[in-house]
């Protein structure tokens, strides 16, 4: 086959350093759009983004020429650099060092988009830690609690 083609959807989850509640409503849409631009530069596509004050969820079409770790590193590094320029309150901003990235099937895309779009309501009922543990179980990812949180 002379052409390389791919359609890989991923659910990416990460949070602010020490889960500090610093992402304000005023910056959220612009932050999501900026992350979408980073993904486009990597030849991926941001399909849906949702966040509250500390965690962020992204549904993306993963670029075929980029590793998962490179994709997350580029999104986190670029958005952190950008956010630091937006206001003095973000001057010392950092994302946590870890992340979760999970493959999803096309048949689950709509449900995940709804879930990501409902983050504000969802986090009224569950903490990031509770949510992330549930996602790890749902996606069948083994983990050691001692190393999940920084």
Buried (B, 14 or more C-beta within 10 A) or exposed (E): EEEEEEEEBBBBBBBBBEBBEBBEEEBBEEBBEBBBEBBEEBEBBBBBBBBBBBBBBBBBBBBEEBEBEEBBEBBBEBBBEBBBEBEEEBEEBBBBEBBBBBEBEEEBBEEBBEBBBEBEEBBEEEEBBEBBBEBBEEEEEEEEEEEEEE
